[in-house]
């Protein structure tokens, strides 16, 4: 690892770059690993015994990665040696012959580990996080994903402080020791890379269950948390059982160990980690009850539990050859968890949520300085590539292949993939080749999705020969330049198309799947007897931007008549988006088409309330900004608020009817969730209208709520309100919420986040004050994300013209980098979008990026993100 500490006067040193083209197989393999831990938060001793074998004909020494520790002792075949050396932090051992036993001992310090990588302490628990390169912080090892080993682990610890000792695989033996210590041994019989290693030691209680696999084996399940949190784990346990059954039914994948454990910890850089047989979770994705978790939280817990469980096959049994193949496991597994969630409730609403997330996170990434392909070509710090492109766009690539192959062939292809590569480290190319072989398709052009960055744009126009009955859909594809890729080839786009009659509203064609891979082309439909209205990219069949010649009237028509739920939603969103862009650019816009379309949607009794709630929501300020060549945050805010106000006023009776009609006793069911969602959207529009009773209505809901979904929605409505109508209720609600949940970290994250996302003009000052709140800390990633991260995506507050928002974010990132570089790097992207704003703001943003890059002692993580953002 390159030491990048420097003073402001020193030249900036660029960290070393790792390139995909430089991949070479490992010089040494490690078939078996034995680890012995003498656990203690202050100093843990780790003894590692590695069986190593030379891989091929070469004379290279054994090189073992390390980070932050020196070996206490090194032995080869039982004999201590002194001819080892450290090359940077890599332990180099000269070896003759083809096979040896290597023993090392190191001392590490978990309670000092604020980076939360390797072995660290979290609220009295010792736990690990090894993906991507954390295992080298535990012991010396060839820490790369293509070195697969079987592990046997022995842990010894103080019984009173750490009564529970868990590791990968199945338990083998346990017992007591002198001086109040005890030990436990675990064995994982399945070869795995070091990034999947895990152990946990702590005072924990388990919510236990069992699952009987399709072959009749009984698996012991455990959700491990602090005793006081045990009552909030039932939903996670239920979700785990559903996921295990779903994976058997849909993919034919059966669980392979005798136990499956999940541990929730408070300090975690990610959402969760799929370590073989021992998943470690951020507690926000495990703990839930109606009083403390929203419907969104419940859904996210089920999705993340399923995601990490599905990794047992798509990531663990078949892993990545190298980190450039990260989407091989993550994109595929995101697609699997999306399909699982769709099967648990409304598939249409789930697809809408997934696309909204893609557009909010991945589309801006593809259009900015940090754009990269789904399979990157190089990196300085691999942790910076845990991105929306790898995960969410990667999932869209899998979805496109599933669409092109069809359900039966796609299942055959995944069966082939799992069978062929079980127990090995594979590549994205291996996956695509299985799709081709089992599906009988040629995906040569499709592979560009893995190697080209950027979001394709498709210009669409429809010509209709009224007399001849022919309709021609004209298509023109373009992909903008991205960093390092100035020229792009056309992508293969699976497009689902359908035509509807403008006069009758009836379908004029069946849905057609068109594979479009040209720059310019057309699709022809015959016997079209009336003017057609085009529904294109139905179900969001390709992750692209559509630019069409459809009028406002056409979009309003589709919002009422399209038989594809996503198409109906998309038409409404595009109608709103066009109106908001006009308002932001011209200062005013005609709202009547949107008002009429929303009114029609609200009054359609055939529609699912959950779908209605999604369809009538306005596009976000950031998404509106993505449509503009130059972002004017204040103009976008004014345009959006004006349309919200007009919708609230014009449809007041319908909003109130929807609000009153959606009252229901609490239940976590698709129907009840939909009613709550619509009720809270209606409350937001009533507040936006300026109605005199809006503050009282929101505060009454806040006080009477029997669940967190309704309580937080009301709090958010009040937190956005101006002082004149909302002042008293807003202050009271924030105080009541804080006092009610003081001591509950996950709920206090909601309190901080709600204020950081407020649309009030004084939000920047309020957030600066909240940094000094006794409950705020940068040391906890959840808390940092809840305030600093939320503020960074608040377009109005972040982009204040005086640059105070930019200075604030830069200050916090520099401070956070000293504690946790990974989290700091992930919160930087808002500063990197300086090219999209006016010259004054752009200069201020660049100045903060330059200040970050010039900071002495900056981590490799933050340096890479900041320097690339400067471009």
C-alpha angles and dihedrals in degrees: 000000000000116000104229098178109135143151124245089258094054122091116260111260117213114220117239117277123229113210129200092221090061094062114135127175115259115277091218131031126209110210095177136023128193116191128187119191126194093195123211128142093228097046128358121191116215122194114190126190113192126188102211129189128189111249107217134331109319141110099227119139122240110270118197120189119232138172128193100352142082124215116259090199139356125202132182116201090344097310124108113238133195102191094087119109140190117242098195098309096333117107109224119198121182110223135182122200129029107276135035145158111240121196124189134171124200138172120226133179114224098181091058093051103105092158088073091220121122116004114347142157123251119181093325095320125110112215142153140234113186106164119132107002105338100112090074086064089061102045141339111282143138089267101199130114097242094064103087121188141167112241135214114186132192119190127189122187146149105287095215095052098034110026093157120063117183135173140159121302126008129333114258108178143337139188149151132279136195122279094035097296128129137189142213134191126209130184129199109196094190118087111244139169119255093254088071095056115117142171134173130191123181152103097289140154126211134223097211132202142150136234125199111213125221090263092052101258116142114226120200112226128198134181104196120202141136112297091248091057097048095100090060097059103075094093092053092049091049091049091051092055091048091051093049091052093044093052090052093048100042103031104016091238116150124193113252110201131069094239137036118192133184123192123194119211130181098224113057133139095211138036094257143323128235099216109168109276093342113072115188115207139192100246091237088072095052111034119078143147128153093260096054107024130062126219086258089056092050091049092046092050092053092047095048094044088052093045094054093043092050088055087071085086105015097053109006109044086033110030138174124283090214137348093267085072093057093124089058087079103021101044092045093047094047088054089050094050091046091055091046091053091046089055092053096058139342111355090195094053091045091053090049091051092049094050092046089054092048092052093045097049114014104037092057089046090053090050097047143068093277095057113138137163122265085252103040123211099213145002141182096204118019094206087070090066096066086103143143088258093058095042110028102027088040088057090051089056090055090047091052091052091048089051093050095046099040125229099287097047092042090055090049089050094051090047088054092048094051093044095047099045103031109139095013142095110251140183137232087252090058090055094048091047089057089051089053096045098047095035098044092229136129110235098173094120092038089064088075087078087069097046104035123070123208138069115269117234120211121200110205132190131169125216119191126192100208094194099042097039095229122136120193122196108205117206132192121179129200135171118200123229116268131190108299093002110079096159124049135192121222114274126227106253122194101210124187110207136183135168127219129194112252092210103039101027090223125130112266095190141019117255110279127201110216121188102209117186104154133096092235129013147124144231120217129209122190132209095028102161100185137032106293127223113206125231105192136177088019113196085012088280092180128030095240142119116253120211107187140171092233112134128226087259091053092050092048088049092053091047086063104032111028109114092205106086093211091048090053092049092045093053091053092047093049091049090052092043094052090050093049093048090051090049093049095046101038100029094239138045141185107259099182098095091053093046092051093047093049090047091052091050093049092050097048105106093192093067125096109246089229090057092045090053091053095043096053096048114107120238112264123262090248092053091050088051090052089064094057129081088219123025119225103186096192093047091050091048092050093047093049094046090049092054092045090051092048092048090048094050099039095047098034094129093049093048091051091046090050090047094050094040094054096060111125142151112266118274131148097232131122091251095048092045090053093052092049091048093051093044092054093045088052090050090053093053092047089053091047090054091067092239111175094232096047096100092049091047092052094044092048090053090047093054097040098043116125093193140043094242093065094036096052093043090055091045090052091050091051094044090057094050125108120244099253100063099016107029102103096039093043095054092043094050093050091050094046092048093049095047093046094053103031106141095028103104098192093053093044086056086063091051092053093043095050091057094044090054095047116129092216118124092239097054094110092057091044092052092048087055093047090059086070093050113121091237096053120096134162090209093078112067094209092054093046091050093046094059111016096033094045092048091053092060094044097103098196097043097041096048100052108155095239091063094238091130091054093048091048094052093046092050091052094046093051090051093044092049089066089060107029119007095183094058092043092053092050092055095052103079097090089066091052094065094077093122091069098058135068121287094259095054092039092057092050092049093048090050091057092048090051090049090052093049091049094051114120114245095015115169123247088242097059094035092058094049095045097044093048090048090056088055 
